[in-house]
Amino acid sequence: MKFKTGDNVIVISGKDNGKKGKILKIDRLTNRVVVEGINISKKHEKGREKGKGQIIEVPMPLNASNVQLIDPKTKKPTRIAKKIVNNKRVRVAVKSGQEV
């Protein structure tokens, strides 16, 4: 998986198609990512001794194949390539060639 937490991505398929957000969490074992404000589900929380019960909106994980990185130059979805610059591996946007 070529994503890192904090990357800006766009959803390319599913009910939230076209929405943009930032990656909050990555699960590399199941190939899933949690994106801020996307794939929101409602969770019912039971009341405790102090306070009432409430309904909380929680972002649920998406399959990593349903999101693409946003190119920093053109602001469009792009794939990621890796190049070696000054003996360091660097992630590069395929469309513009700019470093991510």
Contacts in CASP RR format, 6 or more apart in sequence:
PFRMAT RR
TARGET T0000
AUTHOR 0000-0000-0000
METHOD contacts of the structure
MODEL  1
MKFKTGDNVIVISGKDNGKKGKILKIDRLTNRVVVEGINISKKHEKGREK
GKGQIIEVPMPLNASNVQLIDPKTKKPTRIAKKIVNNKRVRVAVKSGQEV
1 26 0 8 1.000
1 28 0 8 1.000
1 31 0 8 1.000
1 64 0 8 1.000
2 69 0 8 1.000
2 80 0 8 1.000
2 82 0 8 1.000
2 91 0 8 1.000
3 9 0 8 1.000
3 23 0 8 1.000
3 26 0 8 1.000
3 33 0 8 1.000
3 64 0 8 1.000
3 67 0 8 1.000
3 69 0 8 1.000
4 23 0 8 1.000
4 26 0 8 1.000
5 23 0 8 1.000
5 24 0 8 1.000
5 25 0 8 1.000
5 26 0 8 1.000
6 22 0 8 1.000
6 23 0 8 1.000
6 24 0 8 1.000
7 22 0 8 1.000
7 23 0 8 1.000
7 69 0 8 1.000
7 100 0 8 1.000
8 20 0 8 1.000
8 21 0 8 1.000
8 22 0 8 1.000
8 69 0 8 1.000
8 70 0 8 1.000
9 20 0 8 1.000
9 21 0 8 1.000
9 22 0 8 1.000
9 23 0 8 1.000
9 33 0 8 1.000
9 35 0 8 1.000
9 67 0 8 1.000
9 68 0 8 1.000
9 69 0 8 1.000
9 70 0 8 1.000
10 18 0 8 1.000
10 19 0 8 1.000
10 20 0 8 1.000
10 21 0 8 1.000
10 67 0 8 1.000
10 68 0 8 1.000
10 70 0 8 1.000
10 77 0 8 1.000
11 17 0 8 1.000
11 18 0 8 1.000
11 19 0 8 1.000
11 20 0 8 1.000
11 35 0 8 1.000
11 38 0 8 1.000
11 62 0 8 1.000
11 66 0 8 1.000
11 67 0 8 1.000
12 18 0 8 1.000
12 66 0 8 1.000
12 67 0 8 1.000
12 68 0 8 1.000
12 77 0 8 1.000
13 66 0 8 1.000
14 66 0 8 1.000
15 39 0 8 1.000
16 38 0 8 1.000
16 39 0 8 1.000
19 37 0 8 1.000
19 38 0 8 1.000
20 70 0 8 1.000
21 35 0 8 1.000
21 36 0 8 1.000
21 37 0 8 1.000
21 38 0 8 1.000
22 35 0 8 1.000
22 36 0 8 1.000
23 33 0 8 1.000
23 34 0 8 1.000
23 35 0 8 1.000
23 36 0 8 1.000
23 67 0 8 1.000
24 34 0 8 1.000
24 35 0 8 1.000
24 36 0 8 1.000
24 59 0 8 1.000
25 33 0 8 1.000
25 34 0 8 1.000
25 61 0 8 1.000
26 32 0 8 1.000
26 33 0 8 1.000
26 34 0 8 1.000
26 64 0 8 1.000
27 33 0 8 1.000
27 61 0 8 1.000
30 61 0 8 1.000
31 63 0 8 1.000
31 64 0 8 1.000
31 65 0 8 1.000
32 61 0 8 1.000
32 62 0 8 1.000
32 63 0 8 1.000
32 64 0 8 1.000
33 61 0 8 1.000
33 62 0 8 1.000
33 64 0 8 1.000
33 67 0 8 1.000
34 59 0 8 1.000
34 60 0 8 1.000
34 61 0 8 1.000
34 62 0 8 1.000
35 59 0 8 1.000
35 62 0 8 1.000
35 67 0 8 1.000
36 59 0 8 1.000
37 59 0 8 1.000
38 59 0 8 1.000
38 62 0 8 1.000
39 59 0 8 1.000
39 60 0 8 1.000
39 61 0 8 1.000
39 62 0 8 1.000
40 57 0 8 1.000
40 58 0 8 1.000
40 59 0 8 1.000
40 60 0 8 1.000
41 57 0 8 1.000
41 58 0 8 1.000
41 59 0 8 1.000
41 60 0 8 1.000
42 55 0 8 1.000
42 56 0 8 1.000
42 57 0 8 1.000
42 58 0 8 1.000
43 55 0 8 1.000
43 56 0 8 1.000
43 57 0 8 1.000
43 58 0 8 1.000
44 53 0 8 1.000
44 54 0 8 1.000
44 55 0 8 1.000
44 56 0 8 1.000
45 53 0 8 1.000
45 54 0 8 1.000
45 55 0 8 1.000
45 56 0 8 1.000
46 53 0 8 1.000
47 53 0 8 1.000
47 54 0 8 1.000
68 77 0 8 1.000
68 78 0 8 1.000
68 79 0 8 1.000
69 77 0 8 1.000
69 78 0 8 1.000
69 79 0 8 1.000
69 80 0 8 1.000
69 93 0 8 1.000
69 100 0 8 1.000
70 76 0 8 1.000
70 77 0 8 1.000
70 78 0 8 1.000
71 77 0 8 1.000
71 78 0 8 1.000
71 93 0 8 1.000
71 95 0 8 1.000
71 96 0 8 1.000
71 98 0 8 1.000
72 93 0 8 1.000
72 96 0 8 1.000
72 98 0 8 1.000
72 100 0 8 1.000
73 93 0 8 1.000
73 96 0 8 1.000
73 97 0 8 1.000
73 98 0 8 1.000
74 95 0 8 1.000
74 96 0 8 1.000
76 95 0 8 1.000
78 93 0 8 1.000
78 94 0 8 1.000
78 95 0 8 1.000
78 96 0 8 1.000
79 93 0 8 1.000
79 94 0 8 1.000
79 95 0 8 1.000
80 91 0 8 1.000
80 92 0 8 1.000
80 93 0 8 1.000
80 94 0 8 1.000
80 100 0 8 1.000
81 91 0 8 1.000
81 92 0 8 1.000
81 93 0 8 1.000
81 94 0 8 1.000
81 97 0 8 1.000
82 89 0 8 1.000
82 90 0 8 1.000
82 91 0 8 1.000
82 92 0 8 1.000
83 89 0 8 1.000
83 90 0 8 1.000
83 92 0 8 1.000
84 90 0 8 1.000
85 99 0 8 1.000
90 99 0 8 1.000
91 99 0 8 1.000
91 100 0 8 1.000
92 98 0 8 1.000
92 99 0 8 1.000
92 100 0 8 1.000
93 99 0 8 1.000
93 100 0 8 1.000
END
